[in-house]
Amino acid sequence: MVDAIEDGRSGNTERVLLRSALAQGLVRFDATGQVEPAIAERWNMVDDGRSYIFRLGDATWSDGRPVTADQVVAALRRAVRVEAGHRLTPFLRSIDEIVAMTPQVIEVRLKRPNTELLTLLAQPELAVMRGAQGSGPMRRLAGEGVRLRAPVDPDAPAPVPADEVRLNGVRAALAVARFSEKRRDLVLGGAFADWPIVAAAGLRPADIRVDPARGLFGFAIVGREGFLAAPLNRAAVAMAIQTADLPAAIDANWSGADTVLPEAFDSAGAPALPPWRNLTEAQRWQTARAQVAAWGQPVTVRVALPDGPGATLLWGRTAAALARIGVRGQRVGIDAPSDLVLVDRVAPYDSARWYLATACRGCAPDAMTLIAAARNATSLPERAQRLAAADAALAADVAFVAVARPWRWSLVAPRLRGFQTNPRGVHPLNHLRGDTR
């Protein structure tokens, strides 16, 4: 049995897992977070990333009818429209057209090169549905609750109850308690805010898995009035937060980060370092205090955080860091008006543009212009140069305070031999055991 943690921070974990099990796109993710065949059995990228051609396999809908190219094209066109309004919509604008070339071949034509299209197409938002039906690796069984099983092979032995996956969406504390009592085999969707519950549960270290997730974890500076209107003042706040080593408040093994980009990816330059990179720790505290004192008025900064004990620990260290430089911190809810808002997102694909666009919440117009220019670049070298310029502009604007990379955890029973941690933080339910697809 599988518990999916539901707390409003992880994009409705149970819904995402269920959709990924019942439906699939042209491609999907395997246990390592790599792209594998799904509706399409093979594909080719042509014209330097401006076109992808997919040959369909023998996929069937849940009612046994064959999946056709026309059905796939219609579903994907709906999913990539601006009106779809999901988290990937801003990153699908390079798609120009999706056409059925033959009953077995589909072409995705792009306005601009996109070498990460396959990773995007593997996301659950682009899983192909026909009404309520999907063609995914599992089927939903009738009865109470969410019960899933791989389609029955008529030539294989009859399925047994152990072949079923039972999926529940619950709060973290209940999920951890059930796992500790051996009433659950797997807990998915854990994030930093509930990590103290795991740390206090006394579980076997081998049962706790932490993904090496790529993405953003830090504060977007969304308040641009008063003290935070000036880049040097934003830098004072950012220096205090980065120097305070916030990840250590959650777990000693959680490493910090000081750049928006974890690596260059498709940017022409190395990740842009913050302006205070050459200052010692003592110099940072001294410079930040002096900047606040020069303002000459009381400074209050509203910090938006989610609920949960991990968020409370993070807030305690954040508030102490702000107080150390003479700033009063005020904690507010994650959706409340704020000056700093926590961004905790796993990257859906490996492009500098995703990181920069996600970090740029109310950033300076020149940074926004450069990010848009990178999106519209007509060649990969041009795109790389524009991304490097946008990264440098975002760092100079002090629009985002990088703190760490996302902390994602799962609890895994030993019999689930197919489970693997991965940078995407994806764990398909059909890849939990070594003997299943």
C-alpha positions in Angstrom: 0.0 0.0 0.0 1.2 3.5 -0.9 0.5 6.7 1.0 0.9 10.0 -1.0 1.5 13.0 1.3 -1.1 15.7 0.7 -0.4 19.1 2.2 -0.8 21.6 -0.6 2.9 22.0 -1.3 3.6 19.2 -3.7 1.0 19.7 -6.4 -1.5 17.1 -5.2 0.7 14.0 -5.0 -2.0 11.4 -5.2 -3.5 13.0 -8.3 -0.2 13.2 -10.1 0.7 9.6 -9.2 -2.7 8.3 -10.3 -2.6 10.1 -13.6 1.0 8.9 -14.3 -0.2 5.3 -13.6 -3.4 5.4 -15.6 -2.2 7.6 -18.5 1.0 8.1 -20.4 2.3 10.5 -23.1 4.4 9.7 -26.1 7.1 9.0 -23.6 7.2 8.6 -19.8 9.7 8.4 -16.9 11.3 5.2 -15.6 12.5 4.5 -12.1 15.7 6.6 -12.5 13.8 9.6 -13.9 15.0 8.9 -17.4 12.7 9.0 -20.5 11.5 5.7 -21.7 9.1 4.6 -24.5 5.3 4.9 -23.8 2.7 5.4 -26.6 5.7 6.0 -28.9 8.0 3.0 -29.3 10.8 5.1 -30.8 11.6 8.7 -32.0 14.0 10.9 -33.8 15.1 14.5 -33.3 15.7 16.3 -36.6 16.6 19.7 -37.9 18.8 20.6 -34.9 16.0 20.2 -32.4 13.2 21.9 -34.4 11.3 18.7 -35.1 10.6 15.4 -33.3 9.1 12.4 -35.1 7.5 9.6 -33.1 6.5 6.2 -34.2 3.6 4.8 -32.2 3.7 1.3 -30.7 0.7 -1.0 -29.9 -0.8 1.0 -27.1 -4.4 0.5 -26.1 -6.9 2.5 -24.1 -8.2 1.0 -20.8 -11.2 -0.4 -22.7 -8.8 -2.4 -25.0 -9.3 -0.3 -28.1 -6.1 0.8 -29.9 -4.7 4.2 -29.5 -4.6 6.1 -32.8 -2.3 8.9 -34.0 -5.3 11.2 -34.5 -6.4 10.7 -30.9 -2.9 11.4 -29.5 -2.6 14.6 -31.6 -5.9 15.9 -30.5 -5.1 15.3 -26.8 -1.6 16.9 -27.0 -2.9 19.9 -28.8 -5.3 20.5 -25.9 -2.6 20.0 -23.3 -0.2 22.5 -24.9 -2.7 25.3 -25.4 -2.3 28.4 -23.3 -5.8 27.8 -21.9 -4.6 24.6 -20.3 -3.0 26.7 -17.6 -0.8 24.1 -15.9 2.8 24.5 -14.6 4.4 23.6 -17.9 2.3 26.0 -20.1 4.9 28.8 -20.2 7.6 26.3 -21.3 5.7 24.8 -24.2 5.5 27.9 -26.4 8.2 26.6 -28.7 5.7 24.0 -30.0 4.4 25.2 -33.4 2.3 22.2 -34.5 1.5 18.6 -33.7 0.5 16.6 -36.7 -0.3 12.9 -37.6 1.9 12.1 -40.6 0.5 8.6 -40.9 -1.7 6.4 -38.7 1.5 5.4 -36.8 3.7 8.5 -37.1 3.4 11.8 -35.3 5.5 14.9 -35.8 6.0 17.7 -33.2 7.2 20.8 -35.1 8.9 23.6 -33.1 9.3 27.3 -33.7 12.7 27.2 -32.1 15.1 24.5 -31.1 14.3 22.6 -27.9 16.6 19.7 -26.9 14.6 19.1 -23.7 11.3 18.4 -25.4 11.3 14.7 -24.5 11.6 15.4 -20.8 8.7 17.8 -21.0 6.5 15.3 -22.9 7.2 12.7 -20.2 5.5 14.9 -17.5 2.1 13.9 -16.2 0.5 17.1 -17.5 1.2 15.8 -21.1 -0.2 12.3 -20.5 -2.7 11.5 -23.2 -6.3 11.0 -22.1 -9.5 10.1 -24.1 -12.2 11.3 -21.8 -11.6 9.4 -18.5 -9.5 6.7 -20.2 -5.8 6.5 -20.5 -3.3 4.0 -21.9 -0.9 4.0 -19.0 1.0 1.1 -17.5 -1.6 0.3 -14.9 -5.4 0.0 -14.8 -7.8 1.0 -12.0 -9.7 -1.8 -10.4 -13.4 -1.6 -9.4 -14.2 -1.3 -5.7 -13.6 0.9 -2.8 -10.5 3.2 -2.7 -7.8 3.6 -5.4 -6.6 0.1 -6.4 -4.3 -0.3 -9.4 -2.8 -3.2 -11.3 -0.8 -3.7 -14.5 -3.0 -5.0 -17.4 -3.4 -8.7 -17.2 -1.4 -10.7 -19.7 -3.5 -13.7 -20.8 -0.4 -15.8 -21.1 0.9 -15.0 -17.6 -0.2 -16.6 -14.3 -3.3 -15.2 -12.7 -2.7 -12.0 -10.7 -2.6 -12.2 -6.9 -3.5 -9.5 -4.4 0.2 -8.7 -3.9 0.3 -7.4 -7.5 -2.1 -4.6 -6.6 -1.1 -1.1 -5.6 -3.4 0.7 -3.2 -3.0 4.4 -3.2 -4.1 6.9 -0.5 -3.6 10.6 0.0 -3.0 11.5 3.6 -1.1 14.0 5.8 2.5 13.4 6.5 2.2 12.5 10.2 -0.3 9.7 9.5 1.7 8.4 6.6 4.9 8.1 8.7 3.0 6.5 11.5 1.5 3.9 9.2 4.9 3.1 7.7 6.5 2.8 11.1 3.8 0.3 12.0 4.4 -1.7 8.8 0.9 -0.9 7.6 2.3 0.8 4.4 5.1 -0.2 2.0 5.7 3.2 0.6 5.3 6.9 1.4 5.8 9.4 -1.4 5.7 13.2 -1.7 7.8 14.2 1.3 9.3 17.6 1.4 11.3 19.7 3.9 8.4 21.0 5.9 7.5 17.5 7.2 11.1 16.1 7.5 11.2 16.6 11.3 8.4 14.0 11.6 10.6 11.4 9.8 13.6 12.4 11.9 11.7 11.8 15.1 10.1 8.5 14.0 13.1 6.3 14.7 12.9 4.5 11.3 15.6 2.4 9.9 18.0 4.5 7.9 17.8 2.1 5.0 14.0 2.8 4.7 14.5 6.5 4.3 15.4 7.7 0.8 16.2 11.3 -0.1 16.2 12.3 -3.8 19.2 14.2 -5.2 16.5 16.6 -6.6 17.4 19.4 -9.0 15.4 22.6 -8.7 14.9 25.8 -6.7 14.7 26.2 -3.0 15.0 29.8 -1.8 13.3 33.1 -1.4 12.0 35.2 -4.3 12.1 38.9 -3.3 8.6 40.0 -4.4 8.4 43.2 -2.3 10.0 46.1 -4.1 8.9 49.0 -1.9 10.6 50.9 0.9 13.8 49.3 2.1 13.7 46.5 -0.5 13.4 48.9 -3.5 17.2 49.3 -3.7 19.4 46.4 -4.8 22.0 47.0 -2.0 19.2 46.7 0.6 18.0 43.5 -1.0 21.6 42.3 -0.9 21.8 42.9 2.8 18.8 40.7 3.4 20.0 38.1 1.0 23.5 38.0 2.6 22.0 37.4 6.0 19.8 34.6 4.8 22.6 32.8 2.9 25.2 33.3 5.6 22.9 31.8 8.3 23.1 28.3 6.7 19.3 27.7 6.8 19.4 24.0 5.5 21.3 23.0 8.7 18.1 23.8 10.7 16.4 20.9 8.9 19.2 18.4 8.4 23.0 18.4 8.7 23.2 16.5 5.4 21.3 19.2 3.4 23.8 21.3 1.5 23.3 24.9 0.8 23.4 26.7 -2.5 24.3 30.3 -3.5 23.4 30.4 -7.2 20.1 30.1 -9.0 21.5 27.6 -11.5 23.0 24.4 -10.1 25.1 24.1 -13.2 25.3 25.8 -16.6 22.9 23.5 -18.5 22.2 25.3 -21.8 23.6 28.6 -20.7 26.9 29.9 -22.2 28.3 30.8 -18.9 28.9 29.4 -15.5 26.2 30.0 -12.9 26.2 33.7 -11.8 27.5 34.1 -8.3 26.0 36.7 -5.9 27.7 40.1 -5.7 29.0 39.4 -2.2 30.8 36.2 -3.2 34.3 37.5 -2.2 33.3 38.7 1.3 34.1 36.7 4.4 31.4 35.6 6.7 32.2 38.4 9.2 32.3 41.0 6.4 28.9 39.9 5.2 27.3 40.4 8.6 29.0 43.7 9.0 28.1 45.0 5.6 24.5 43.9 6.0 24.1 45.5 9.4 25.6 48.8 8.1 23.3 48.8 5.1 20.2 48.4 7.4 21.5 51.0 9.8 22.0 53.5 7.0 18.3 53.3 6.1 17.6 55.1 9.4 14.1 53.7 9.9 12.7 50.4 11.3 12.7 47.7 8.7 10.1 44.8 8.7 10.2 42.0 6.1 7.2 39.7 5.6 8.3 36.1 4.9 5.8 33.7 3.3 6.3 30.1 4.3 4.2 26.9 4.2 2.9 25.1 7.3 4.8 22.3 8.9 7.4 21.7 11.6 10.3 22.0 9.1 9.0 25.3 7.9 8.9 26.5 11.6 12.5 25.4 12.0 13.5 27.3 8.8 11.6 30.3 10.0 13.4 30.3 13.4 16.8 30.5 11.7 15.6 33.0 9.1 14.1 35.3 11.8 17.3 35.1 13.8 19.4 36.0 10.8 17.3 39.0 10.0 17.3 40.2 13.6 21.1 40.0 13.6 21.3 42.7 10.9 18.5 44.8 12.5 15.5 43.7 10.5 12.3 42.5 12.0 10.9 39.4 10.3 7.2 38.6 10.2 6.1 35.1 9.1 3.0 35.0 7.0 1.2 32.2 5.1 2.5 30.9 1.8 -0.3 32.6 -0.1 -0.4 35.8 1.9 0.9 39.2 0.7 4.7 39.2 1.5 8.1 40.6 0.7 9.9 37.3 0.5 8.2 34.1 -0.6 9.6 30.6 -0.4 10.0 28.9 -3.7 10.4 25.1 -3.4 10.1 23.5 -6.8 11.7 20.5 -8.5 12.8 21.3 -12.1 10.7 19.5 -14.7 13.5 19.6 -17.2 17.2 20.7 -17.4 17.3 24.2 -18.8 18.6 27.4 -17.4 15.5 29.1 -18.7 13.2 27.2 -16.3 15.4 28.2 -13.3 15.6 31.8 -14.3 11.9 32.2 -15.3 10.8 30.5 -12.0 13.1 32.6 -9.9 12.1 35.8 -11.6 9.0 36.9 -9.6 8.7 40.6 -9.9 12.4 41.0 -10.9 13.8 44.0 -12.8 12.5 44.6 -16.4 15.9 44.1 -17.9 16.1 40.6 -16.4 12.6 39.7 -17.6 13.4 41.0 -21.1 16.5 38.9 -21.3 14.7 35.7 -20.1 12.0 36.3 -22.8 14.7 36.9 -25.4 16.3 33.6 -24.5 12.9 31.9 -25.1 12.6 33.5 -28.5 16.2 32.7 -29.7 16.2 31.1 -33.1 19.4 29.1 -32.5 21.0 27.2 -29.6 24.1 29.4 -29.5 22.0 32.5 -29.4 19.9 31.0 -26.7 22.9 30.1 -24.6 24.3 33.6 -24.8 21.0 35.2 -23.8 20.5 32.8 -20.9 24.0 33.7 -19.6 23.1 37.4 -19.8 19.8 36.8 -18.0 21.4 34.8 -15.2 23.9 37.7 -14.7 21.1 40.3 -14.7 19.0 38.3 -12.2 22.0 38.0 -9.8 22.8 41.7 -10.1 19.2 42.6 -9.4 19.2 40.4 -6.2 15.8 39.1 -7.1 16.2 35.6 -5.7 18.0 34.3 -2.6 19.2 30.8 -3.3 19.3 28.6 -0.2 19.6 25.0 -1.2 18.2 22.5 -3.7 14.8 20.9 -3.0 14.6 18.3 -0.2 12.4 15.4 -1.3 12.1 12.2 0.7 10.3 8.8 0.5 9.9 5.9 2.9 10.4 2.6 1.1 9.9 -1.0 2.3 12.8 -3.4 1.5 10.6 -5.5 -0.9 10.2 -2.6 -3.3 13.4 -3.4 -5.1 12.7 -1.3 -8.1 12.5 2.0 -6.2 15.4 4.4 -7.1 16.1 7.9 -6.0 16.6 10.4 -8.9 17.1 14.1 -9.7 13.5 14.4 -11.0 11.9 13.1 -7.8 9.6 10.9 -9.8 8.6 7.4 -8.7 6.3 5.7 -11.1 4.1 3.1 -9.4 4.8 0.6 -12.2 8.5 0.6 -11.3 8.4 -0.2 -7.6 9.4 -3.9 -7.9 12.3 -5.3 -9.9 10.0 -7.8 -11.7 7.5 -5.2 -13.0 7.4 -2.8 -15.9 
